[in-house]
């Protein structure tokens, strides 16, 4: 049948995410563009693949059947791309990288500069996305690899089809309004009891990880403001409305005036690179992963 990879990927993403809007955000399309991809796929198959139920859509039996086969088709296509790349002697080709704000600001620029110097035949495109979405984006083939975050207190689910490689480890400290705490070298989690917090939603990996770490110490953070954006969180701390956890890389995103106090207990996050196991021998993927590891080692001021 006459279909395209983009059409099949839209269908597969719909099984993962459930709505046209979520698929559009994942793939970098408009909702109308995703609808057009599905409509073209229905025309190619001559079958109804979606049905509307109120404002939502659900896959028909035919849609579910094709989606299962589409995953295998896309996997085979990825293997073919890898095999073709290995016939060349250098890392030449195009990669699409998914990334989040900190990675976009601190990791990608030096990595792209190094990649241009060391691998002139390698072209890298990037797509900014929600950090909790990057794993699904890699799994579905929406991006070739992605920079993400992993938290020891709430590890991301390990998909056997994905490789998760740690690039950088960093500890959380406490960001507090200037002068709100006695000048001291460090505090325990127990000493934060009663403070008002600024944290992401408990539905996010970050929000869950912080709450889990503090609950383990017998402290339930009283969240006054649920904020996802790091720069906005730092601005609120600076304004004196609450405290939050912060890392050195997060501090680089926005010049701020507040106090940073070290937590005695270790609460960490790991910056990771995620790619499909089927792509780990692609010369382009290997080249970019090596560059990212070098940048993390020399430019982020910490260990893997």
C-alpha positions as CSV (number, residue, x, y, z in Angstrom):
1,X,0.0,0.0,0.0
2,X,1.1,3.6,-0.7
3,X,1.7,5.1,2.8
4,X,4.6,7.0,4.3
5,X,6.6,6.7,7.5
6,X,5.2,10.0,8.7
7,X,1.7,8.7,8.4
8,X,2.5,5.4,10.2
9,X,4.4,7.3,13.0
10,X,1.3,9.6,13.5
11,X,-0.8,6.5,14.0
12,X,1.6,4.8,16.4
13,X,1.9,8.0,18.4
14,X,-1.8,8.2,18.7
15,X,-1.9,4.8,20.4
16,X,0.7,6.1,22.9
17,X,-0.7,9.6,23.6
18,X,-4.4,9.3,23.0
19,X,-5.2,12.7,21.4
20,X,-4.4,14.5,18.1
21,X,-3.1,17.5,20.1
22,X,-0.6,15.4,22.1
23,X,0.6,13.7,18.9
24,X,1.1,17.1,17.2
25,X,3.2,18.3,20.2
26,X,5.3,15.2,20.1
27,X,6.0,15.2,16.4
28,X,6.3,18.9,15.9
29,X,3.2,19.1,13.6
30,X,0.0,21.1,13.9
31,X,-3.1,19.2,15.0
32,X,-4.4,19.8,11.5
33,X,-1.2,18.2,10.1
34,X,-1.7,15.1,12.2
35,X,-5.3,14.8,11.1
36,X,-4.2,15.1,7.4
37,X,-1.6,12.3,8.0
38,X,-4.3,10.0,9.4
39,X,-6.7,10.9,6.7
40,X,-4.1,10.1,4.0
41,X,-3.5,6.8,5.7
42,X,-7.2,6.0,5.7
43,X,-7.3,6.8,2.0
44,X,-4.3,4.5,1.4
45,X,-5.8,1.6,3.3
46,X,-9.4,2.2,2.2
47,X,-10.4,1.6,5.8
48,X,-11.6,3.8,8.7
49,X,-8.8,3.9,11.3
50,X,-10.3,6.4,13.8
51,X,-13.7,7.2,15.1
52,X,-14.8,10.2,17.1
53,X,-16.3,9.8,20.5
54,X,-17.4,13.3,21.6
55,X,-14.3,15.5,21.5
56,X,-11.9,12.6,21.6
57,X,-10.9,10.0,19.0
58,X,-10.2,6.3,19.3
59,X,-8.7,3.8,17.0
60,X,-11.0,1.3,15.3
61,X,-10.1,-2.4,15.2
62,X,-8.4,-1.8,11.9
63,X,-6.5,1.2,13.3
64,X,-5.2,-0.9,16.2
65,X,-4.2,-3.7,13.9
66,X,-2.3,-1.4,11.6
67,X,-0.7,0.4,14.5
68,X,0.8,-2.9,15.8
69,X,2.3,-3.6,12.3
70,X,3.4,0.0,11.9
71,X,5.7,-0.3,14.9
72,X,7.4,-3.2,13.2
73,X,7.6,-1.4,9.9
74,X,9.2,1.6,11.5
75,X,11.6,-0.6,13.4
76,X,12.7,-2.3,10.2
77,X,13.1,1.0,8.5
78,X,15.4,2.2,11.4
79,X,17.5,-1.0,11.0
80,X,17.8,-0.3,7.3
81,X,19.0,3.3,8.0
82,X,21.6,1.9,10.4
83,X,22.8,-0.6,7.9
84,X,23.1,2.0,5.2
85,X,25.0,4.3,7.5
86,X,27.5,1.6,8.3
87,X,28.4,1.2,4.6
88,X,30.0,4.7,4.8
89,X,33.3,5.4,6.4
90,X,32.3,8.5,8.3
91,X,29.4,9.9,10.3
92,X,27.5,11.6,7.5
93,X,23.7,12.1,7.7
94,X,21.0,13.9,9.6
95,X,19.9,13.4,13.2
96,X,16.8,14.9,15.0
97,X,17.5,15.5,18.7
98,X,14.8,16.0,21.3
99,X,15.8,18.2,24.3
100,X,14.6,20.2,27.2
101,X,15.4,23.8,28.3
102,X,18.6,23.2,30.4
103,X,20.0,20.9,27.7
104,X,19.1,23.5,25.0
105,X,20.9,26.2,26.9
106,X,24.0,24.5,28.4
107,X,24.7,21.3,26.4
108,X,23.5,21.6,22.8
109,X,25.4,24.7,21.8
110,X,28.9,23.4,22.6
111,X,28.0,20.0,21.3
112,X,26.9,21.4,18.0
113,X,30.1,23.4,17.7
114,X,32.2,20.3,18.4
115,X,30.2,18.2,16.0
116,X,30.7,20.7,13.2
117,X,34.4,20.6,13.7
118,X,34.8,16.8,14.2
119,X,32.0,15.5,11.9
120,X,31.4,18.0,9.1
121,X,29.1,15.6,7.3
122,X,26.8,15.3,10.3
123,X,23.7,17.6,10.3
124,X,21.8,17.9,13.6
125,X,18.3,19.3,13.9
126,X,16.7,19.7,17.4
127,X,13.2,19.9,18.8
128,X,12.4,21.4,22.2
129,X,9.9,19.3,24.2
130,X,8.6,18.5,27.6
131,X,11.4,16.6,29.4
132,X,8.9,13.9,30.5
133,X,8.0,13.3,26.8
134,X,11.4,12.6,25.4
135,X,11.5,8.9,26.2
136,X,8.3,8.2,24.3
137,X,9.5,10.4,21.4
138,X,12.6,8.3,21.1
139,X,10.7,5.0,21.4
140,X,8.3,6.0,18.7
141,X,11.0,7.2,16.3
142,X,9.8,10.8,16.4
143,X,13.4,11.8,17.2
144,X,16.6,9.9,16.7
145,X,17.9,10.5,20.2
146,X,17.1,12.8,23.1
147,X,18.6,14.5,26.2
148,X,16.5,13.8,29.2
149,X,16.5,13.6,33.0
150,X,16.4,10.6,35.3
151,X,15.9,10.7,39.1
152,X,17.2,7.9,41.4
153,X,14.1,8.5,43.6
154,X,11.7,8.1,40.7
155,X,13.5,6.3,37.9
156,X,12.1,6.5,34.4
157,X,10.5,3.2,33.3
158,X,13.2,1.2,31.5
159,X,12.1,0.1,28.0
160,X,14.2,-2.8,26.8
161,X,14.2,-1.2,23.3
162,X,15.9,2.0,24.6
163,X,19.4,2.7,25.8
164,X,19.6,5.3,28.6
165,X,23.2,6.6,29.1
166,X,24.1,8.9,32.0
167,X,26.0,12.0,31.0
168,X,26.1,14.0,34.2
169,X,25.1,13.8,37.8
170,X,24.2,16.7,40.0
171,X,22.9,17.3,43.5
172,X,20.0,19.4,44.5
173,X,20.5,22.3,46.9
174,X,17.8,24.5,48.5
175,X,17.0,27.9,46.9
176,X,15.6,30.3,49.6
177,X,14.8,34.0,49.6
178,X,17.7,36.2,50.6
179,X,18.2,36.4,54.4
180,X,15.3,34.0,55.2
181,X,17.6,31.4,56.8
182,X,20.5,31.6,59.2
183,X,23.8,31.6,57.4
184,X,24.9,28.0,57.6
185,X,26.8,25.5,55.5
186,X,23.9,23.1,55.1
187,X,20.5,22.1,56.3
188,X,18.8,18.7,56.7
189,X,15.5,18.0,55.1
190,X,13.9,17.9,58.5
191,X,14.9,21.6,59.0
192,X,12.8,22.5,55.9
193,X,9.5,21.5,57.7
194,X,7.0,24.3,57.6
195,X,8.5,26.1,54.6
196,X,6.3,27.0,51.6
197,X,7.4,25.3,48.4
198,X,7.5,26.1,44.7
199,X,7.5,22.8,42.8
200,X,6.3,21.2,39.6
201,X,3.2,19.1,39.6
202,X,3.3,15.7,41.4
203,X,2.4,14.2,38.1
204,X,5.9,15.1,36.7
205,X,9.0,13.0,37.3
206,X,10.7,16.0,38.9
207,X,7.8,16.9,41.2
208,X,7.4,13.2,42.3
209,X,11.2,12.8,42.9
210,X,11.4,15.8,45.2
211,X,8.3,14.8,47.1
212,X,9.5,11.2,47.5
213,X,13.0,12.3,48.8
214,X,11.5,14.6,51.4
215,X,8.8,12.2,52.5
216,X,11.5,9.6,53.1
217,X,12.9,12.1,55.6
218,X,9.5,12.5,57.2
219,X,8.8,15.9,55.6
220,X,5.7,16.6,53.5
221,X,6.5,19.7,51.3
222,X,3.7,22.2,51.5
223,X,3.4,23.3,47.9
224,X,2.1,26.9,47.5
225,X,2.9,27.3,43.8
226,X,2.9,24.5,41.2
227,X,5.3,25.8,38.5
228,X,7.1,23.8,35.8
229,X,9.3,26.4,34.2
230,X,12.7,26.7,36.0
231,X,13.2,30.4,35.3
232,X,9.7,31.2,36.7
233,X,10.5,29.1,39.8
234,X,13.7,31.0,40.4
235,X,11.9,34.4,39.9
236,X,9.4,33.4,42.6
237,X,12.1,32.4,45.0
238,X,13.8,35.7,44.4
239,X,10.4,37.5,45.1
240,X,10.3,35.8,48.5
241,X,7.2,33.7,48.0
242,X,8.7,30.3,48.7
243,X,11.6,27.9,48.4
244,X,12.6,25.3,45.9
245,X,15.2,22.8,45.0
246,X,17.9,23.9,42.5
247,X,21.0,22.5,40.8
248,X,24.1,24.3,39.5
249,X,22.8,24.0,35.9
250,X,19.4,25.3,36.8
251,X,21.1,28.4,38.3
252,X,22.7,29.1,35.0
253,X,19.4,29.6,33.3
254,X,18.6,32.9,35.0
255,X,20.7,35.4,37.0
256,X,19.0,35.5,40.4
257,X,19.3,37.0,43.8
258,X,18.6,34.5,46.5
259,X,20.5,32.3,48.9
260,X,21.5,28.7,48.0
261,X,21.9,26.3,50.9
262,X,23.3,22.8,50.6
263,X,21.1,19.9,51.6
264,X,23.0,17.4,53.8
265,X,21.1,14.5,52.4
266,X,21.8,13.5,48.8
267,X,19.0,14.3,46.3
268,X,20.2,13.9,42.7
269,X,19.1,14.1,39.1
270,X,21.0,12.6,36.2
271,X,21.2,14.2,32.7
272,X,20.9,11.3,30.3
273,X,21.0,10.7,26.5
274,X,18.4,8.3,25.2
275,X,18.4,6.4,21.9
276,X,17.0,3.2,20.5
277,X,19.1,0.1,21.0
278,X,18.6,-0.7,17.3
279,X,20.4,2.6,16.5
280,X,23.4,2.2,18.9
281,X,25.7,1.2,16.0
282,X,24.6,4.0,13.6
283,X,27.8,6.0,12.9
284,X,25.9,9.3,13.2
285,X,24.3,8.3,16.6
286,X,27.7,7.0,17.9
287,X,29.4,10.2,16.8
288,X,26.9,12.6,18.5
289,X,26.7,10.5,21.7
290,X,30.5,10.7,21.9
291,X,30.4,14.4,21.5
292,X,27.7,14.8,24.1
293,X,29.7,12.7,26.6
294,X,32.8,14.8,26.0
295,X,30.8,18.0,26.5
296,X,29.3,16.7,29.7
297,X,32.7,15.6,31.0
298,X,34.5,18.9,30.3
299,X,31.9,21.5,30.3
300,X,29.3,20.8,33.0
301,X,31.7,20.7,35.9
302,X,30.7,17.3,37.3
303,X,31.0,13.6,37.0
304,X,28.9,11.1,35.1
